[in-house]
Amino acid sequence: MKIIPLLFSLSFINAQIALPTFQAVHKPQNTSSSNSNLEDIFGSATSFTYMANILWTNDGNGLNGWGDMNNVNGHFISYINLTTSTEKTIITTQQATNGNGITAVASTHSSSGYNAADAINYSSVTSGAWLAANTNTAVVTCTMSGGWGENRGIQVNAWRIYMWGACHLVKISINGITRYFAPKDISKPGKNPPSGTYGHVFYPLNDTFTSFTDSRLTSLGTNDSVLPDSYFEYAP
């Protein structure tokens, strides 16, 4: 009669000892980002710098994928602003911004007949920051009057109807933090769509992207126009 209680006690002790090991092995790992907008990434700020790489600039002939990129026309910003938009494809309208957004644009490179300050005006489709062959070295500084607010992306328009000088990979830096930004889907309907002005909303890629020549981007094919959600800090 005394053997059964003893066996039960030993089994209970063994279970108590094994339990922590079982819990440690099965503990779930949370690897998802808690960031949901630009301020979560960069912190509070009143300005940021913008750079682009000419190797990721297209010539306006229409794109089917990242593998179509070439470097013949430099980079032109006819309009730039923060936005709360979640647009994934080409856009032909001015997107909403939370707060006052970008109120001034300046560039270290100037071209005759162009004025970088015009890039804050949505209607000035043929004037703005024209970086030409200096895309790799020119720095554009954007001043924000209301901080990041709840904005999730940055709208960038290119040259009027042809979208000459559209760049699809850019670098944003502030507070010692740098992130690369890209649109979700870069495909567009031919060289001359009916709309007069268009561009994309750029969203931050996650912090494992550290260069303009990241192999995940340079290895994409001519029909790969949509970037996976896993590439972004938060899915557009």
N, C-alpha and C positions, 0 to 999 in steps of 0.2 A: 504494500500500500504506500510506502514512502518513496518507491522508485519513480512512480509516475509524476508526482509534483516536482521531483528533482530534474527529470528530463524536460518538463515544461519550462522550468526556470532557466535551464541552460539554453533552450531554444530562444527564449525571450531575450536573453543577454546577447546571443549571437546576432539576432535581428537588429538590436539597438546599435551594435558595433558596425554592422554592414550598411545601415541606413545612410550615414553621411557620404560614403563612397558612392552609393547609388545616386544620391541627389547631385553630387558634384559632376558626375559623368553626364547627366541629363539636363543640366542647367542650360536654359536657352540663352543664345547670344544675340544681342540687339545691335546690328551693324548699320541700321538705317540712319540717315541724317535727320537731325531735328530742325534744320534750317528750312524756312519756307518763303523767305523774301531776301532782298538784297541787304537790308540792315542786319539781318541775322548773320550774314557772312562777313560784312565789312565793318560793322559797328557804326556809330554815328559819324557823319562827315558832312562837309559843305562843298566838297569838290572831289573829283577823281580824274585820273589820267587814262587815256585811251590810245592804244597802239594797234596796228594791223600789220600783217605780213603779206607782201605782194605775191608770194607763192600760192596764197589761198585767195586770190582775186580772179574774177572771171571777166570775160570781154563782152558780155551782154548777148551772146549768141543763143542763150537758153541752156539750161542745165538738166541733165537726167540724174546726175549723181556727183559725189565728191571727186570721183575719178576724172571728171570733165574739167577740173580746175586748170587754169593757166595764168600767166602773169603778163599780159600784154597791155593793160590799160591803167595800172595804178589803182588808187582808191579815192573815191569821192563821196563825201557826206553832204547830202543836200538838206537832211533833217535828222536830228537826234534828240531823243527825250526819254525819260523814265516812263514806265507804263505798268499798270496793273493787269494788262492784257494777258491772256493765255493762248493767243493765236499761234498756231503751229505752222501755217503755210504762208504764202505770199500775201501781203496786205496792201490795200489800195486806199485806206482811210487813216486818218489820224487817230491813234489809240489813246484811251483815257489814262490820265496820270493822277496819282494820289498826292495832293499838295501842289506846290508851284512847279515842281520838276526842275529841269535845266533852264537856267536863265541867262547863261553866257557861255560862249564857246571860243576858245583861242587855240592857235596851232603854232608850233615852232617852225613850220614850213609854210610859206605863202606863195601863191601863184598869181601872176598878173591877171586881173579881171575877176578874181574870186575873193570872197570875203568870208573867212571862217565864222565870223559873228552871225552871218545869215543862216547858219545851220539851226538856229533856234526857231526860225520861221518856217512853218510847214509849207507855205505857199511859194517860197523862194526855191523853186525846183532846179534852177540852173546856176545857183550860187551857193557857196558853202565852203567847206574845208576840202580843197583839192590837193591830195598828197602826192599824186603822180608817182614817179619812180622813187620817191623818198619814203614810201610806205614803211619800209623796214626801220627807218630812223626817226621819222616825224612823230611828235607827241602832241596829242590833242588834249587840252584841259577843259573839262566841263564843270561849271559852277552850278550848285544847287541851292536854291533859296529855302527850300523846305526840308532838306535832308532826303534820306531815302524813302521815308514814309512807309507805305505798305506795298511799294512797287516790287514786282517780281522780275521784270525784264527791261530791256532797253530797245526802243524802236530806232532803227537806222534805215533811212531811205537813201537811194542812190540817184543816178542821173535820169530824171524825167522818164520818158517812155521806154528807152532802151535798157535802162539799168546799167549803163556803162560804169565801170569802177566799183561794182558791188563786191564787197569783201565778206566772206562767210565765216571767218574765224578771227576774233579780235581779243585783245588783252586789256583787262581793266585792273588798275592798281590804286590802292589807297590804304593808309594806316599800316604800311608794311605788308599788306596782303595783296596777292595777285591771283586772279582767276581768268581763265580763258572762257569766252562766250561764243555760242553758235546758235543758229536757228534750229528748230526741230526738223524742218523739211525744206530743202533748198530748191526743189523742182519748181519750174515755172513754165507756162504755156507758150513756148516759142519766143522769138526775138522781139516781137512788137505787139504785146497784148493791148487791148483797146484803152485801158486806163492810162491816164497821163502821168501818174506818179505812183511808185510803189517801192516796197522794201520788205523787211522782216522784223520780227521781234527776236532778240538775242537773249538766251538764258545761260546762266553760269554752268559750265561743266564742273564735274566734281574735282576735288583737290588732287586727284591722282594724275590729272592732265597738267604737265609742267613745261610744255614747249609747243611751238607752232608746227613742229614736225612729229608729233606724237604718232606712234606706229598704228594706233587704232584708227586714226583718221587717214593717214597716208596710204594705208592698205585697202581702203574702201574702193569699190569698183565704180564703173561708169553708170551703173543703174542703182547705186546705193545712195538715195537722196534723203532717207529718213534715218536719223540717229536714234539708237536705242535709248529707252528711258534711263537705263543704268549709267549712261554717259553723263547725265545731268545731276546737279546738286539736288534739285527737286524737279519732278517731271512736269513739263509744260502742260 
